[in-house]
Amino acid sequence: MNQYKIKTGYDLPIKGQAEKTILGSTEPTHLYVHPTRFGGIKPRMLVKKGDTVKRGTPLFQDKLQHERVFVSPGAGVIEDIVLGPRRALDKIVIKLSGDDVEQ
């Protein structure tokens, strides 16, 4: 693998200065967990639509290796469970609530 060492930087010819303010950000209202993006697993759901979850609550586990459990990244209510082709689990939609408490 080639390694490159840059000794000097490059100054872009941009006129003016950056503003000294930080724009406010909005808090997300929903979280999406896509089990199909984790390679080599067959997910088995541990929650159902309408369940309340906390951060760290198990959402699904691998059917072949039961010790592989995937947990919720945030607290809220399971709003939807979307199935893809051949009834494969496509995504889990979590509507976030304000209390992000760990389990």
Backbone as CSV, one residue per row, in Angstrom:
resi,resn,N_x,N_y,N_z,CA_x,CA_y,CA_z,C_x,C_y,C_z
1,MET,0.833,-1.163,0.000,0.000,0.000,0.000,0.888,1.239,0.000
2,ASN,0.601,2.179,-0.863,1.385,3.404,-0.949,1.033,4.353,0.184
3,GLN,2.053,5.031,0.685,1.831,6.047,1.706,2.250,7.389,1.131
4,TYR,1.418,8.377,1.351,1.696,9.722,0.873,1.822,10.647,2.068
5,LYS,2.831,11.479,2.046,3.031,12.435,3.121,2.895,13.832,2.529
6,ILE,1.937,14.572,3.052,1.704,15.927,2.566,2.399,16.881,3.527
7,LYS,3.353,17.655,3.013,4.137,18.544,3.866,3.490,19.913,4.015
8,THR,2.828,20.364,2.982,2.209,21.687,3.052,0.746,21.565,2.679
9,GLY,-0.038,22.502,3.145,-1.451,22.509,2.816,-1.699,23.351,1.575
10,TYR,-2.935,23.448,1.191,-3.318,24.248,0.038,-4.350,25.257,0.508
11,ASP,-4.057,26.533,0.287,-4.977,27.590,0.672,-5.937,27.853,-0.472
12,LEU,-7.215,27.652,-0.201,-8.234,27.929,-1.203,-8.487,29.430,-1.272
13,PRO,-8.595,29.973,-2.473,-8.828,31.421,-2.605,-10.308,31.772,-2.381
14,ILE,-10.750,31.740,-1.130,-12.132,32.056,-0.795,-12.156,33.419,-0.127
15,LYS,-13.027,34.287,-0.620,-13.118,35.634,-0.060,-14.038,35.627,1.153
16,GLY,-13.752,36.478,2.110,-14.597,36.612,3.286,-14.195,35.629,4.376
17,GLN,-14.999,35.622,5.443,-14.736,34.742,6.572,-15.986,33.935,6.902
18,ALA,-15.791,32.887,7.611,-16.921,32.069,8.051,-17.649,32.783,9.185
19,GLU,-18.967,32.585,9.257,-19.739,33.178,10.343,-19.384,32.496,11.656
20,LYS,-19.473,33.237,12.737,-19.090,32.720,14.046,-20.272,32.101,14.792
21,THR,-21.362,31.777,14.093,-22.529,31.189,14.742,-22.648,29.709,14.371
22,ILE,-23.249,28.969,15.267,-23.509,27.552,15.026,-25.004,27.400,14.831
23,LEU,-25.393,26.811,13.717,-26.808,26.615,13.439,-27.366,25.522,14.338
24,GLY,-28.574,25.724,14.796,-29.216,24.723,15.644,-29.612,23.503,14.837
25,SER,-29.592,22.380,15.487,-29.994,21.150,14.811,-31.307,20.665,15.409
26,THR,-32.018,19.876,14.653,-33.272,19.326,15.143,-33.032,17.902,15.621
27,GLU,-33.758,17.528,16.626,-33.661,16.168,17.144,-34.439,15.228,16.227
28,PRO,-33.927,14.036,15.986,-34.669,13.090,15.146,-35.930,12.607,15.858
29,THR,-36.951,12.276,15.081,-38.202,11.778,15.655,-38.336,10.269,15.484
30,HIS,-37.630,9.702,14.517,-37.714,8.265,14.250,-36.312,7.679,14.098
31,LEU,-36.189,6.410,14.455,-34.979,5.634,14.221,-35.331,4.460,13.329
32,TYR,-34.440,4.127,12.423,-34.646,2.991,11.528,-33.501,2.008,11.737
33,VAL,-33.834,0.771,12.026,-32.839,-0.286,12.171,-33.059,-1.253,11.019
34,HIS,-31.998,-1.501,10.238,-32.077,-2.367,9.058,-31.307,-3.666,9.331
35,PRO,-31.973,-4.719,9.782,-31.282,-5.979,10.068,-30.636,-6.610,8.840
36,THR,-31.154,-6.335,7.647,-30.588,-6.943,6.442,-29.198,-6.403,6.132
37,ARG,-28.833,-5.292,6.725,-27.515,-4.719,6.471,-26.423,-5.345,7.333
38,PHE,-26.814,-6.145,8.308,-25.841,-6.900,9.086,-25.620,-8.212,8.346
39,GLY,-24.438,-8.412,7.830,-24.184,-9.579,7.002,-24.132,-10.874,7.781
40,GLY,-24.638,-11.933,7.172,-24.503,-13.267,7.724,-25.437,-13.614,8.862
41,ILE,-26.532,-12.877,9.033,-27.470,-13.224,10.095,-28.864,-13.436,9.529
42,LYS,-29.642,-14.240,10.244,-31.070,-14.385,9.974,-31.769,-13.860,11.216
43,PRO,-32.408,-12.694,11.128,-32.978,-12.103,12.343,-34.260,-12.787,12.802
44,ARG,-34.398,-12.917,14.118,-35.629,-13.388,14.764,-36.077,-12.260,15.689
45,MET,-37.294,-11.767,15.453,-37.798,-10.625,16.208,-38.040,-10.993,17.668
46,LEU,-37.686,-10.068,18.557,-37.939,-10.238,19.980,-38.971,-9.233,20.486
47,VAL,-39.350,-8.272,19.631,-40.368,-7.274,19.981,-41.438,-7.282,18.904
48,LYS,-42.564,-6.650,19.196,-43.622,-6.549,18.196,-44.079,-5.104,18.097
49,LYS,-44.892,-4.829,17.098,-45.386,-3.479,16.853,-46.171,-2.989,18.068
50,GLY,-45.870,-1.771,18.505,-46.546,-1.179,19.651,-45.803,-1.343,20.965
51,ASP,-44.752,-2.170,20.994,-43.977,-2.351,22.222,-43.173,-1.093,22.538
52,THR,-43.015,-0.815,23.824,-42.169,0.286,24.274,-40.784,-0.274,24.548
53,VAL,-39.758,0.387,24.007,-38.383,-0.065,24.188,-37.555,1.061,24.795
54,LYS,-36.544,0.658,25.552,-35.561,1.592,26.079,-34.274,1.389,25.291
55,ARG,-33.333,2.287,25.476,-32.045,2.123,24.819,-31.366,0.896,25.420
56,GLY,-31.007,-0.054,24.580,-30.389,-1.295,25.036,-31.340,-2.472,25.117
57,THR,-32.627,-2.256,24.828,-33.593,-3.352,24.820,-33.347,-4.236,23.597
58,PRO,-33.271,-5.563,23.749,-33.055,-6.438,22.592,-34.196,-6.327,21.580
59,LEU,-33.848,-6.101,20.303,-34.832,-6.008,19.227,-34.959,-7.323,18.472
60,PHE,-33.815,-7.903,18.121,-33.820,-9.169,17.389,-32.533,-9.909,17.682
61,GLN,-32.565,-11.211,17.384,-31.378,-12.039,17.558,-31.177,-12.886,16.319
62,ASP,-29.994,-13.450,16.202,-29.681,-14.325,15.089,-30.334,-15.683,15.335
63,LYS,-30.985,-16.234,14.311,-31.653,-17.536,14.457,-30.654,-18.670,14.657
64,LEU,-29.473,-18.527,14.084,-28.495,-19.607,14.155,-27.620,-19.519,15.396
65,GLN,-27.245,-18.312,15.800,-26.431,-18.100,16.999,-27.238,-17.233,17.957
66,HIS,-27.918,-17.852,18.897,-28.850,-17.153,19.781,-28.171,-16.126,20.679
67,GLU,-26.871,-16.263,20.896,-26.181,-15.306,21.760,-25.923,-13.964,21.065
68,ARG,-26.101,-13.910,19.754,-25.944,-12.648,19.011,-27.262,-11.884,19.060
69,VAL,-27.331,-10.900,19.949,-28.541,-10.114,20.157,-28.250,-8.679,19.740
70,PHE,-29.184,-8.066,19.019,-29.043,-6.695,18.543,-30.035,-5.824,19.303
71,VAL,-29.540,-4.724,19.882,-30.341,-3.925,20.807,-30.775,-2.606,20.180
72,SER,-31.738,-1.967,20.835,-32.288,-0.701,20.364,-31.292,0.432,20.611
73,PRO,-31.056,1.288,19.612,-30.150,2.421,19.800,-30.807,3.612,20.479
74,GLY,-32.122,3.569,20.701,-32.822,4.681,21.333,-34.089,4.201,22.016
75,ALA,-34.697,5.098,22.815,-35.910,4.758,23.555,-37.133,5.281,22.825
76,GLY,-38.199,4.493,22.816,-39.433,4.915,22.162,-40.394,3.756,21.999
77,VAL,-41.229,3.855,20.966,-42.254,2.850,20.687,-41.998,2.257,19.304
78,ILE,-42.116,0.938,19.171,-41.981,0.292,17.868,-43.189,0.701,17.034
79,GLU,-42.955,1.548,16.035,-44.051,2.065,15.219,-44.398,1.138,14.066
80,ASP,-43.384,0.506,13.478,-43.646,-0.357,12.330,-42.530,-1.375,12.186
81,ILE,-42.883,-2.535,11.681,-41.924,-3.574,11.322,-42.189,-3.890,9.862
82,VAL,-41.236,-3.544,9.005,-41.414,-3.663,7.558,-40.765,-4.953,7.081
83,LEU,-41.553,-5.759,6.380,-41.052,-7.001,5.802,-40.784,-6.793,4.323
84,GLY,-39.696,-7.352,3.846,-39.336,-7.225,2.444,-39.797,-8.429,1.651
85,PRO,-39.111,-8.699,0.546,-39.462,-9.861,-0.266,-39.284,-11.156,0.526
86,ARG,-40.190,-12.087,0.301,-40.169,-13.395,0.960,-40.259,-13.271,2.476
87,ARG,-40.952,-12.249,2.944,-41.201,-11.995,4.365,-39.931,-11.857,5.179
88,ALA,-38.865,-11.403,4.541,-37.627,-11.146,5.264,-37.751,-9.810,5.985
89,LEU,-37.209,-9.732,7.172,-37.281,-8.513,7.967,-36.447,-7.423,7.302
90,ASP,-37.087,-6.342,6.855,-36.403,-5.275,6.135,-35.964,-4.156,7.066
91,LYS,-36.891,-3.613,7.873,-36.503,-2.559,8.803,-37.473,-2.478,9.965
92,ILE,-36.959,-1.924,11.055,-37.736,-1.684,12.264,-37.767,-0.179,12.470
93,VAL,-38.972,0.382,12.602,-39.134,1.821,12.781,-39.469,2.080,14.245
94,ILE,-38.644,2.918,14.896,-38.854,3.269,16.297,-39.180,4.752,16.370
95,LYS,-40.352,5.088,16.913,-40.708,6.490,17.139,-40.120,6.880,18.484
96,LEU,-39.183,7.827,18.456,-38.454,8.193,19.657,-39.319,8.981,20.624
97,SER,-39.103,8.742,21.891,-39.724,9.551,22.937,-38.619,10.378,23.584
98,GLY,-38.974,11.320,24.386,-37.995,12.226,24.976,-37.084,11.579,25.999
99,ASP,-37.539,10.528,26.661,-36.726,9.908,27.708,-35.847,8.815,27.121
100,ASP,-34.573,9.115,26.969,-33.625,8.163,26.396,-32.881,7.488,27.541
101,VAL,-33.562,6.562,28.196,-33.024,5.888,29.370,-32.533,4.509,28.966
102,GLU,-31.382,4.115,29.532,-30.865,2.773,29.246,-31.622,1.738,30.048
103,GLN,-31.666,0.534,29.513,-32.295,-0.570,30.244,-31.281,-1.189,31.156
